[in-house]
Amino acid sequence: MEMNARYTSFVAVGDSFTEGMSDALPDGSYRGWADLLAARLAAAARPPSGEPAAAPGFRYANLAVRGKLIGQIADEQCGPAAAMGADLVTLVGGLNDVLRPKCEVDQVCARFEDAAGQLAKGGGQLVLMRSPGRQGPVLERFRPRMERLFARIDEVAARHGAVVVDLYGSRALSDPRLWADDRLHLNAEGHRRVAEAVWQALGLAAESDWDAPLPAAAPPGWGARRAADLRFAREHLVPWTVRRLTGRSSGDGRPAKRPELLPYED
C-alpha cells in the first residue's frame, strides 16, 4: 500500500496503551491515541463537499484490552483483526511482558513476531511502535529488555513492510509531565502526541511537532515529590502488586472497547 494514501478502515490491537489509558473522558471511559487517529483519518476520508459519499464510509475497530500480554494479543486479537481486512492496522504490545519481574524476552519477541505475521496476512498497512518510556528508575531497570524487544520489532517491520513509529527515542514522551499519575500510561497530551506521530509516519501532513519539548519548569519540591510518591504507591503500586501476586489482570473479563469494524462517528 502506498504511503500518504486515503485510508478507509483502521483496526487497532494491543493493550492499555492502545485502549487509551489514561486519556480519561468525562464519563470515565478512555479515548487515547487510536481514537484520536481514527477521528482524523475519518475526516480525511470524507469526500469533498458536493461529491457523493462512498459507502460505508470510514470504519474503525479497536480490539485492545488493558493488561493483555503479547501471547494473549496474538491469540485473541490478531486473528479477528486480520479477518476484518482493514487497510490500516496497528500493533503495540509486549511491554506488559517485559515489565514483569520474570520474563523470557526471546519468547516475548517470538510471540510478537507471530502477532505481526498474522496481521500482515490481512493485507493492510501494518504499523508497529517502539513504545515510549518515562524517565526514572523503572525505565533504567527494564531498558535492556525493552531494547531487545524493540530490535526485534525493527526486524519484523522490515520483513513485512511495516511502518515503525519510534516513540522510545522521543525527547518529549520521556518527560514525566506527559504521563498520568500511575506512571505507566500517557495522559491526554501524551496520547495526542502519539496520534500525531502515527499520522506523520503514514506520510500525512503534519499539524504540529509531536516531539517538541515541553517548556522548562521548576521541578516540584521535596515535599510535593514525597506526597506524589505516597499517592502513587497507595493508589497504583499496591493494587498492581496484589494483582501480580494473585495472578489477576486489570483486563480480566473486559471486552474490547470497539470489537467490530463499524462506521466511525464523531
C-alpha positions in Angstrom: 0.0 0.0 0.0 1.3 3.4 -0.9 2.1 5.9 1.8 0.0 9.1 2.1 -3.0 7.1 0.9 -6.6 7.8 1.9 -7.4 5.2 4.5 -10.9 4.0 4.7 -10.6 1.5 7.5 -8.5 1.1 10.6 -8.2 -1.6 13.3 -6.0 -1.3 16.4 -4.8 -4.2 18.6 -2.9 -4.2 21.8 -3.1 -3.5 25.5 -3.9 -0.5 27.7 -1.7 1.9 25.6 -4.0 1.3 22.6 -7.1 1.1 24.7 -6.4 4.7 25.6 -5.4 4.7 29.3 -5.2 7.3 30.9 -6.8 9.8 28.5 -9.9 9.9 30.5 -13.2 11.3 29.2 -15.9 12.9 31.5 -17.9 9.7 31.5 -15.0 7.7 32.9 -14.1 6.0 29.7 -10.8 6.4 27.8 -10.1 8.0 24.5 -6.4 7.6 23.6 -4.2 8.0 20.5 -6.0 5.3 18.4 -9.4 7.1 18.8 -7.8 10.4 18.0 -6.1 9.0 14.9 -9.4 7.4 13.8 -11.1 10.7 14.0 -8.5 12.4 11.8 -8.5 9.6 9.3 -12.3 9.6 9.1 -12.2 13.4 8.4 -9.6 12.9 5.7 -11.6 10.1 4.1 -14.7 12.2 3.7 -15.3 13.3 0.1 -15.2 17.0 -0.8 -18.4 18.9 -0.3 -20.8 18.2 -3.1 -19.4 14.8 -4.0 -21.4 11.6 -3.2 -20.3 9.8 -0.1 -18.7 6.4 -0.5 -20.4 3.6 1.4 -19.9 2.5 4.0 -17.6 5.4 4.9 -14.6 5.3 7.2 -14.7 2.3 9.6 -12.8 1.7 12.8 -12.3 -1.1 15.3 -10.2 -1.2 18.5 -9.7 -4.6 19.9 -7.2 -3.6 22.6 -7.8 -4.6 26.3 -5.8 -3.4 29.2 -3.4 -5.8 30.9 -3.0 -8.1 27.9 0.3 -9.9 27.4 1.7 -10.4 23.9 0.6 -14.0 23.8 -3.0 -13.0 24.6 -2.9 -10.3 22.0 -1.7 -12.8 19.4 -4.2 -15.5 20.3 -7.3 -13.3 21.0 -7.0 -10.2 18.8 -4.8 -10.8 15.8 -6.9 -13.4 14.0 -10.1 -11.4 14.2 -8.3 -8.2 13.3 -6.7 -9.8 10.2 -10.1 -11.1 9.1 -11.5 -7.6 9.1 -9.3 -6.8 6.1 -8.8 -3.2 7.1 -6.4 -1.1 5.0 -4.5 0.1 8.2 -3.7 -1.9 11.3 -1.6 -1.1 14.3 0.0 -3.4 16.8 1.6 -2.4 20.1 2.3 -5.0 22.7 5.0 -6.8 24.8 5.6 -4.1 27.4 3.3 -5.8 29.9 5.5 -8.8 29.5 8.9 -7.2 29.8 7.9 -5.1 32.8 7.1 -8.3 34.8 9.8 -9.4 37.3 10.3 -12.7 35.4 10.3 -12.6 31.6 11.7 -14.7 28.8 12.4 -11.9 26.4 13.1 -14.3 23.5 9.7 -15.9 23.9 8.1 -12.4 24.0 9.8 -11.5 20.8 8.7 -14.7 19.2 5.1 -14.1 20.1 5.3 -10.5 18.9 6.6 -11.8 15.6 3.7 -14.3 15.4 1.2 -11.5 16.1 2.7 -9.3 13.4 2.7 -12.1 10.9 -1.0 -12.8 11.5 -1.9 -9.2 11.0 0.3 -8.9 7.8 -1.9 -11.5 6.2 -4.8 -9.1 6.4 -3.2 -7.1 3.6 -3.4 -3.7 5.1 -0.6 -1.3 6.0 0.9 -2.5 9.3 2.1 0.0 11.8 4.4 -1.1 14.8 5.8 1.0 17.6 8.8 1.3 19.8 6.9 2.2 23.0 7.7 5.4 25.0 9.4 5.2 28.3 9.0 7.6 31.3 12.2 9.0 32.8 13.0 7.3 36.1 14.3 4.2 37.8 11.7 1.9 36.3 12.9 2.7 32.8 16.5 2.2 33.6 15.8 -1.1 35.3 13.9 -2.6 32.3 15.7 -0.7 29.5 17.8 -3.7 28.3 14.7 -5.9 27.9 12.8 -3.1 26.1 15.6 -2.6 23.7 15.8 -6.3 22.9 12.1 -6.2 22.1 12.4 -3.1 20.0 15.3 -4.5 18.0 13.1 -7.5 17.1 10.3 -5.1 16.2 12.6 -3.4 13.7 13.4 -6.8 12.1 9.7 -7.8 11.9 8.8 -4.5 10.3 11.5 -4.9 7.6 10.1 -8.3 6.9 6.5 -7.2 6.5 7.0 -3.7 5.0 5.6 -2.2 8.2 5.9 1.3 9.4 7.7 1.7 12.8 6.9 4.8 14.9 9.8 5.4 17.3 8.3 6.7 20.4 11.1 5.3 22.6 13.5 7.7 21.0 11.3 10.7 21.7 12.6 13.6 23.7 9.2 14.8 24.8 7.5 11.5 25.6 10.0 10.6 28.3 9.0 13.8 30.2 7.0 12.8 33.3 4.6 15.7 32.7 3.2 13.7 29.7 2.4 10.7 31.9 -0.6 10.0 34.2 -0.4 9.7 38.0 0.0 5.9 37.6 3.4 6.4 35.9 2.5 3.7 33.4 0.2 5.4 30.9 0.3 8.6 29.0 -2.0 11.5 29.8 -4.2 13.3 27.3 -1.4 15.4 25.9 0.8 12.4 25.6 -1.8 10.5 23.6 -2.4 13.5 21.4 1.3 13.5 20.5 1.3 9.8 19.7 -1.6 10.2 17.4 0.3 13.0 15.6 3.4 10.8 15.4 1.5 8.0 13.7 -0.3 10.4 11.4 3.1 11.8 10.2 4.6 8.3 9.9 1.9 7.5 7.5 3.1 10.3 5.3 0.2 12.7 6.1 0.6 16.4 6.5 1.9 17.5 9.9 -0.3 19.5 12.2 2.3 20.0 14.9 5.7 19.0 16.1 4.8 16.0 18.2 8.2 15.7 19.7 8.6 19.3 20.7 10.0 19.5 24.3 7.7 20.9 26.9 8.5 24.4 28.3 11.1 24.4 31.0 9.6 24.4 34.5 11.0 24.3 38.0 10.9 20.8 39.5 8.5 20.2 42.3 9.9 20.5 45.8 10.8 17.6 48.1 7.5 17.6 50.0 5.5 17.6 46.8 7.5 14.7 45.4 7.1 12.6 48.5 3.4 13.3 48.6 3.1 12.2 45.0 5.2 9.1 45.7 2.9 8.1 48.6 -0.2 8.7 46.5 1.3 6.6 43.6 2.1 3.7 46.0 -1.4 3.7 47.6 -3.5 4.2 44.5 -1.5 2.3 41.9 1.6 0.3 43.0 -0.1 -1.6 45.8 -3.2 -2.7 43.6 -0.8 -3.6 40.8 1.3 -5.8 43.1 -1.7 -7.5 44.6 -2.9 -8.4 41.0 0.5 -9.8 40.2 0.6 -11.9 43.4 -2.9 -13.3 42.9 -2.5 -14.0 39.1 -5.1 -11.5 38.1 -5.1 -8.8 35.4 -6.9 -5.5 35.1 -8.3 -6.7 31.8 -9.8 -10.0 33.1 -13.4 -10.3 31.8 -13.2 -6.9 30.0 -14.4 -6.8 26.4 -12.6 -4.9 23.6 -13.6 -1.2 23.5 -14.7 -1.4 19.9 -14.8 -5.0 18.8 -16.4 -4.6 15.3 -15.2 -2.7 12.2 -18.0 -0.2 12.0 -18.5 3.2 10.5 -16.9 5.8 12.7 -18.9 8.7 14.0 -17.6 11.7 16.0 
